[in-house]
Amino acid sequence: MSRAKSLFNTPQSIVHNHDGYAAYERLVEEQYVQMLTTNTLNNTFYADEQQLMQEAGSSHQEMAELDANFMAKALVYARNEGFMRLQPLYGLAVLSKINPEQFAKVFAHVVKTPADLADFLTILRGSGRGEGGRAVKRQVNRFLNEISEYWAIKYNGRGRGYSLGDMIATAHPKPKDEKQQALFRYLRGHETSLVDLPQLQALEKLKTTRNPASQLHQIEKGKLPYSVVTSILQPTRPIWEALMLQMPMFALLRHLNAMDRAGVFAKKKNIAYVTRRLTDAEALRQSRILPFRFVKAYEMVERTELREALQQAVELSVHNLPRLPGRTAIFLDRSGSMQGDYLRIGSVLALALYKQTQGNSLFWLFDQQVEDARPKLDEGILAQAYRIRAQGGTDTGRPVRELRESQETVDRIIMITDEQQNEGSPMYAELERYRRAMNPGLQAFIVDITPYRQAMVPPRDGQTFYIYGWSEAVLTYIAETATGYETIAERVRKIQF
């Protein structure tokens, strides 16, 4: 038996969470996927940034040594399905040293944009590895040979430590044709012909013209990204209007407030345009914007029409998600440690889950006590989410006990929490009691939105599944698990590239 396999199957001892309460330690694979999809290196309620960074570094190193193939697949999963960037890039840097072969297989699936590459190279340099060696240089060269004019315009700033020009100077990629040679020369700051590079022509003209009509013409002709235009010009209302028409969905969402301040939405046609885009179900599906992003935009804007469109966008963002069979109990942790983004994100997710079941579910809030949230199918998710407030301590066993005592039969439990129980009965003990008394086939899903490594349920429980982070993929995973999937780790193992 390999060292990795024996470690993964060793019985796990009881440990303590960050608040001192007894918990279980997860299997190494589960810990690693959790860290990748929740650890944003920001402070949390129970751990500071330095502690999270140390845990992340140890987790990457341990996983690379134990099972580099699983690690490579987990990095792809976290970047593409978990919508995370920095932790997958950090892990990729570790993998490049320990297993160059696996690193090469997944590089293009993790490094998706020049910003990713800049951060990856910065991580390498920060770890004392310079440019990373031959294996890294080979992948960097392949990436640089695929850069476009748009990427050259959008990502050649120096804010990330490495510009595209710096990368070309370091890796020395061989241009495949004259057009790419001209692009490389431009990025290096050398004189070159822009005859075959019309977007770059528009950018250079924008830098020199002072004529407002000419400025708008160059922005539209070159389809110049908002980030570049606003770094050159102080955006006026006409400039914001031009940018608005070519912004991707996420950029549009982020700049609603700035455009409103600039007077863009004084024109009804502009409000109509933005509202139409925000409520386009297919565009929302393709954009893969997480529901909580709408929450942040909603908090920033004041105009009634925009707020209504954002409320509708949240509803549409969960409209095409798969249905859950049977009856579901949804438990949302509203304890004090969930204050802020955790509770708001959790509230939106819980309400989306409730609506997705068409009301064939329970939605309870819990701290030391349990309260029926009394959700309404005919009321918007955001309006209901903003009424939920954080309070009290954490007793994760309480809602499960309440479920048993009230004789409610359900097929699954979905609990959204940071898992930091600090009082009451252990969740796992109550889960076992419920299964014995009510439904031995009950599935439990713990949606853990924090990077802490302790668990409420031991790994041997094959009917409890952990999901990390706050992606709309949560619903898809739960629905698939109900029809045959196992754990997130098993899903990661099935990834092909």
C-alpha positions in Angstrom: 0.0 0.0 0.0 1.4 3.4 -1.0 2.1 6.0 1.6 -0.5 8.3 0.1 -3.2 5.7 0.1 -2.5 4.6 3.7 -2.6 8.2 4.9 -5.9 8.8 3.2 -7.5 5.8 4.8 -6.1 6.1 8.3 -8.9 6.6 10.9 -9.1 10.2 11.8 -8.8 11.3 15.5 -11.0 13.9 17.2 -9.4 17.3 17.1 -10.7 20.8 18.1 -12.0 23.6 16.0 -10.8 27.2 16.3 -13.2 27.9 19.1 -12.1 24.9 21.1 -15.1 22.6 20.5 -14.5 18.9 19.6 -14.5 18.2 15.9 -13.2 15.7 13.4 -10.3 15.9 11.0 -11.1 15.6 7.3 -9.3 13.3 4.9 -6.3 15.0 3.3 -7.9 15.1 -0.1 -11.1 16.8 1.3 -9.0 19.2 3.3 -7.1 20.2 0.2 -10.1 20.8 -2.0 -11.7 22.8 0.8 -8.7 25.0 1.2 -8.5 25.6 -2.6 -12.1 26.7 -2.9 -12.5 28.8 0.3 -9.1 30.1 1.3 -8.9 33.6 -0.2 -6.1 34.6 2.2 -8.4 37.1 3.8 -9.0 37.3 7.6 -11.8 35.2 8.9 -13.6 35.3 12.2 -11.4 32.6 13.9 -8.1 32.8 12.0 -5.9 35.6 10.7 -4.3 36.0 7.2 -0.8 34.7 8.3 -2.3 31.6 9.8 -4.3 30.9 6.7 -1.3 31.4 4.5 0.8 29.0 6.5 -1.9 26.4 6.4 -2.3 26.9 2.6 1.4 26.5 2.0 1.6 23.3 4.1 -1.5 21.9 2.4 -0.1 22.5 -1.1 3.3 20.9 -0.2 1.7 17.9 1.5 -0.7 17.2 -1.4 2.0 17.5 -4.0 4.1 14.9 -2.2 1.2 12.6 -1.5 -0.7 12.6 -4.7 0.4 15.0 -7.5 -2.2 13.6 -9.9 -5.0 14.4 -7.5 -3.5 17.8 -6.8 -3.3 18.7 -10.5 -7.0 17.8 -11.0 -8.0 19.7 -7.8 -6.3 22.8 -9.2 -8.3 22.6 -12.4 -11.5 22.0 -10.4 -10.9 25.0 -8.1 -10.0 27.4 -11.0 -12.8 26.4 -13.4 -15.7 25.2 -11.1 -14.8 26.8 -7.8 -14.1 30.2 -9.6 -10.9 30.8 -7.5 -7.6 32.2 -8.7 -4.8 32.8 -6.2 -4.9 29.4 -4.4 -4.9 27.4 -7.7 -2.0 29.5 -8.9 -0.1 29.1 -5.7 -0.6 25.3 -5.9 0.5 25.3 -9.5 3.8 27.0 -8.5 4.4 24.3 -5.8 3.5 21.5 -8.3 5.9 22.9 -10.9 8.8 22.1 -8.6 7.7 18.7 -7.3 6.1 17.2 -10.4 6.8 19.0 -13.6 4.9 16.4 -15.7 1.6 17.0 -13.9 2.3 20.7 -13.9 2.6 20.7 -17.7 -0.7 18.8 -18.1 -2.8 21.4 -16.2 -1.0 24.7 -16.8 -3.3 25.9 -19.5 -6.4 24.9 -17.5 -5.3 27.0 -14.5 -3.5 29.9 -16.1 -6.4 31.3 -18.2 -5.4 35.0 -18.7 -2.2 37.1 -18.6 -3.3 38.3 -15.2 -3.1 34.7 -14.0 0.3 34.3 -15.6 1.6 37.5 -13.9 0.4 36.3 -10.5 1.9 32.9 -11.1 5.3 34.3 -11.9 5.1 36.7 -9.0 4.4 33.7 -6.7 7.4 31.9 -8.1 9.7 34.9 -7.6 8.4 35.5 -4.1 9.2 31.9 -3.2 12.8 32.4 -4.3 12.6 30.3 -7.5 13.3 33.1 -10.0 11.5 32.2 -13.3 10.9 28.6 -12.3 13.2 26.7 -14.6 12.9 25.0 -18.0 9.5 23.3 -17.4 7.9 26.6 -16.4 9.6 28.6 -19.3 8.2 26.0 -21.8 4.6 26.6 -20.7 5.1 30.4 -20.5 6.3 30.4 -24.1 3.3 28.4 -25.3 1.0 30.8 -23.5 2.7 33.9 -24.9 2.4 32.6 -28.4 -1.4 32.7 -28.1 -1.8 36.3 -26.9 -4.1 38.6 -28.8 -4.3 42.3 -29.4 -7.0 42.6 -26.8 -4.9 40.8 -24.2 -2.0 43.0 -25.2 -4.1 46.1 -24.5 -5.8 44.9 -21.4 -3.0 43.2 -19.5 0.2 45.0 -20.3 0.1 47.2 -17.2 2.7 46.8 -14.5 0.4 46.6 -11.5 0.8 42.9 -11.0 4.6 42.8 -10.9 5.0 41.4 -14.5 3.8 43.1 -17.6 3.4 41.1 -20.9 6.5 42.9 -22.0 8.4 41.6 -19.0 7.3 38.1 -19.7 8.4 38.3 -23.3 11.8 39.7 -22.2 12.2 36.9 -19.7 10.9 33.9 -21.7 12.1 34.9 -25.2 9.2 33.2 -27.1 9.7 32.8 -30.8 7.0 34.7 -32.8 5.2 32.4 -35.3 4.6 35.2 -37.9 5.3 38.8 -38.7 2.1 40.0 -37.0 3.1 38.4 -33.8 6.6 39.7 -34.1 5.2 43.2 -34.3 3.0 42.5 -31.3 5.9 41.3 -29.3 8.0 44.3 -30.3 5.2 46.7 -29.3 4.8 45.0 -25.9 8.6 45.3 -25.3 8.3 49.1 -26.0 10.1 49.0 -29.4 9.1 50.9 -32.5 7.1 48.7 -34.9 4.5 48.9 -37.6 0.9 48.6 -36.4 -0.6 48.1 -39.9 -1.8 44.6 -39.0 -2.8 45.6 -35.4 -5.9 47.9 -35.7 -6.9 47.7 -32.0 -3.4 48.9 -31.0 -3.6 51.7 -33.6 -6.9 52.8 -31.9 -5.2 52.7 -28.5 -2.2 54.8 -29.6 -4.5 57.4 -31.3 -6.6 57.6 -28.1 -3.5 58.4 -26.1 -2.8 61.5 -28.3 -6.2 62.9 -29.4 -7.9 65.6 -27.4 -11.0 65.7 -29.6 -14.0 64.2 -27.7 -15.6 62.9 -31.0 -12.3 61.3 -32.0 -11.9 59.7 -28.5 -15.3 58.0 -28.8 -14.5 56.9 -32.3 -11.2 55.2 -31.2 -12.9 53.5 -28.2 -15.6 52.1 -30.5 -13.3 51.2 -33.4 -10.8 49.5 -31.2 -13.4 47.9 -28.8 -11.0 49.1 -26.1 -11.6 47.7 -22.6 -12.9 50.0 -19.9 -9.9 49.5 -17.6 -7.5 50.8 -20.2 -9.7 53.7 -21.3 -10.3 54.9 -17.8 -6.5 54.8 -17.1 -6.0 57.2 -20.0 -9.0 59.5 -19.8 -11.2 60.9 -17.1 -14.4 59.1 -18.1 -17.2 61.5 -19.0 -20.9 60.5 -19.5 -20.4 60.0 -23.3 -17.3 57.8 -22.7 -19.1 55.7 -20.1 -21.9 55.3 -22.6 -19.5 54.0 -25.3 -17.8 51.7 -22.8 -21.2 50.4 -21.5 -22.1 49.0 -24.9 -19.0 46.8 -25.1 -18.5 45.8 -21.4 -18.6 42.2 -20.5 -21.4 41.3 -18.0 -19.2 41.2 -14.9 -17.6 44.6 -15.7 -21.0 46.1 -16.3 -22.2 44.8 -13.0 -19.2 46.3 -11.2 -19.5 49.8 -12.7 -23.2 50.4 -12.4 -22.7 52.9 -9.6 -19.9 54.8 -11.3 -22.0 55.1 -14.5 -25.0 56.3 -12.5 -22.9 59.0 -10.8 -21.7 60.1 -14.2 -25.3 60.6 -15.4 -25.5 57.7 -17.8 -28.8 56.6 -16.5 -30.4 60.0 -16.8 -31.2 58.7 -20.3 -34.1 56.1 -20.3 -32.6 54.3 -23.2 -29.4 53.5 -21.2 -31.5 52.2 -18.3 -33.4 50.1 -20.7 -30.2 48.7 -22.2 -28.6 47.7 -18.9 -31.9 46.3 -17.6 -32.2 44.2 -20.7 -28.7 42.8 -20.3 -29.1 42.1 -16.5 -32.3 40.2 -17.1 -31.1 38.2 -20.1 -31.3 34.6 -18.7 -29.0 33.1 -21.4 -26.4 35.9 -21.0 -26.4 35.3 -17.2 -25.9 31.6 -17.6 -22.9 32.1 -19.9 -21.4 34.8 -17.7 -21.3 32.3 -14.7 -21.6 35.2 -12.3 -22.1 34.1 -8.7 -25.4 35.2 -7.1 -23.5 37.1 -4.3 -22.0 39.4 -6.9 -25.4 40.8 -7.5 -25.7 41.4 -3.8 -22.7 43.6 -3.8 -23.9 45.6 -6.8 -27.4 45.9 -5.2 -25.8 47.4 -2.1 -24.0 50.0 -4.2 -26.7 51.4 -6.4 -29.6 53.5 -5.4 -31.7 53.9 -8.6 -34.9 51.9 -8.3 -34.9 50.6 -11.8 -31.4 49.1 -11.4 -32.2 47.6 -8.0 -35.2 45.9 -9.5 -33.2 44.6 -12.4 -30.6 43.2 -10.0 -33.3 41.5 -7.9 -34.6 39.9 -11.1 -31.0 38.8 -12.1 -30.6 36.9 -8.8 -33.8 35.0 -9.5 -32.7 34.2 -13.1 -29.3 33.1 -12.0 -30.8 30.1 -10.3 -33.6 29.5 -12.7 -31.8 26.8 -14.8 -30.3 24.8 -12.0 -31.3 21.2 -11.6 -34.2 20.1 -9.4 -33.7 18.2 -6.2 -35.8 15.0 -5.9 -37.7 14.4 -2.6 -37.9 16.7 0.4 -35.1 18.9 1.7 -34.3 20.6 5.0 -32.1 23.7 4.6 -30.4 25.0 7.7 -28.6 28.3 7.7 -26.1 29.2 10.5 -26.8 32.8 11.6 -24.5 32.8 14.6 -22.2 35.8 15.3 -19.2 34.4 13.4 -21.3 34.4 10.2 -21.7 38.2 10.4 -21.2 40.1 7.2 -20.5 38.5 3.8 -20.8 35.0 5.1 -24.4 35.4 6.3 -25.4 37.5 3.2 -23.9 34.9 0.8 -25.3 32.1 2.9 -28.8 33.7 2.9 -28.9 34.1 -0.8 -27.7 30.5 -1.4 -30.2 29.1 1.1 -33.1 31.0 -0.4 -32.0 29.9 -3.9 -32.0 26.3 -2.7 -35.5 26.8 -1.3 -36.9 28.3 -4.5 -35.2 25.6 -6.5 -37.2 23.0 -4.6 -40.4 24.9 -5.5 -41.2 25.0 -1.7 -40.9 21.3 -1.1 -38.4 21.9 1.7 -37.9 23.5 5.1 -35.7 26.6 5.6 -34.6 27.1 9.2 -32.2 29.6 10.8 -30.2 28.5 13.7 -27.8 29.7 16.4 -28.4 28.2 19.9 -32.1 28.1 18.9 -34.0 27.3 15.7 -36.3 29.6 13.8 -38.4 28.9 10.7 -37.3 31.5 8.2 -40.8 31.4 6.7 -39.6 31.9 3.1 -41.9 33.0 0.4 -41.8 31.7 -3.2 -43.5 34.9 -4.5 -41.0 37.3 -2.9 -37.5 38.1 -4.2 -34.4 36.4 -2.8 -32.6 39.7 -2.0 -35.5 41.2 -0.2 -35.8 38.1 2.1 -32.0 37.7 2.5 -31.6 41.3 3.9 -34.0 40.5 6.7 -31.8 37.8 8.1 -29.5 39.0 11.0 -26.6 37.3 12.8 -26.9 36.6 16.5 -25.9 34.2 19.2 -23.6 31.2 19.5 -23.5 28.0 17.4 -25.2 24.7 18.1 -25.1 22.8 14.8 -26.8 19.8 16.4 -29.9 21.8 17.4 -31.7 22.0 14.0 -31.2 18.3 13.4 -32.6 17.5 16.9 -35.5 19.8 16.2 -36.1 18.0 12.9 -36.3 14.6 14.7 -38.5 15.9 17.6 -41.0 17.5 15.2 -41.2 14.3 13.3 -40.3 15.9 10.0 -39.3 13.4 7.4 -36.8 14.6 4.8 -34.5 13.0 2.2 -31.6 15.3 2.8 -30.3 18.0 5.0 -28.3 21.0 3.6 -26.5 23.0 6.2 -24.7 26.3 5.3 -22.2 27.1 8.1 -18.7 28.0 9.1 -18.8 24.9 11.2 -17.4 26.6 14.3 -19.7 25.0 16.9 -19.1 26.3 20.4 -22.1 24.9 22.4 -24.9 22.4 22.4 -25.0 18.8 21.1 -22.6 17.7 18.3 -24.2 17.6 14.9 -23.0 14.1 14.1 -24.6 12.6 17.2 -27.9 14.2 16.2 -27.5 13.1 12.6 -27.1 9.5 13.7 -30.2 9.7 16.0 -32.3 11.1 13.2 -31.2 8.4 10.8 -32.1 5.7 13.4 -35.5 7.2 14.2 -36.7 8.7 10.9 -34.7 7.9 7.7 -31.6 5.6 7.6 -31.0 6.8 4.0 -30.8 10.5 4.9 -28.1 12.4 3.0 -26.4 15.4 4.6 -24.6 18.2 2.7 -22.4 20.6 4.7 -21.8 23.7 2.6 -18.7 25.1 4.4 -18.0 28.7 3.3 -14.8 29.1 5.3 -11.2 27.6 5.1 -11.1 26.0 8.5 -9.8 22.4 8.4 -11.9 20.7 11.1 -15.2 18.9 10.4 -18.4 18.1 12.3 -18.7 14.6 10.8 -16.1 11.9 10.6 -14.9 10.7 7.1 -16.3 7.2 7.7 -19.9 8.6 7.3 -20.5 7.8 3.6 -23.8 9.7 3.5 -22.5 13.1 4.5 -20.9 15.2 1.8 -18.8 18.4 2.1 -19.0 21.3 -0.3 -16.6 24.2 0.0 -17.2 27.7 -1.2 -20.2 29.6 -2.5 -20.7 28.7 -6.1 -24.0 28.1 -7.9 -22.4 24.7 -8.7 -23.4 23.8 -5.2 -26.9 23.0 -6.4 -25.7 21.0 -9.4 -23.4 18.9 -7.2 -26.1 18.2 -4.6 -28.5 17.1 -7.4 -25.8 14.9 -9.0 -24.9 13.3 -5.6 -28.5 12.3 -5.1 -28.3 10.2 -8.3 -24.9 8.6 -7.8 -21.9 10.9 -7.2 -19.8 10.4 -4.1 -17.7 13.1 -2.6 -16.1 16.3 -4.0 -12.8 14.4 -3.9 -14.3 11.6 -6.1 -15.7 14.2 -8.5 -12.2 15.8 -8.7 -10.7 12.3 -9.5 -13.0 12.0 -12.5 -11.7 15.1 -14.2 -10.1 14.5 -17.5 -7.7 16.8 -19.3 
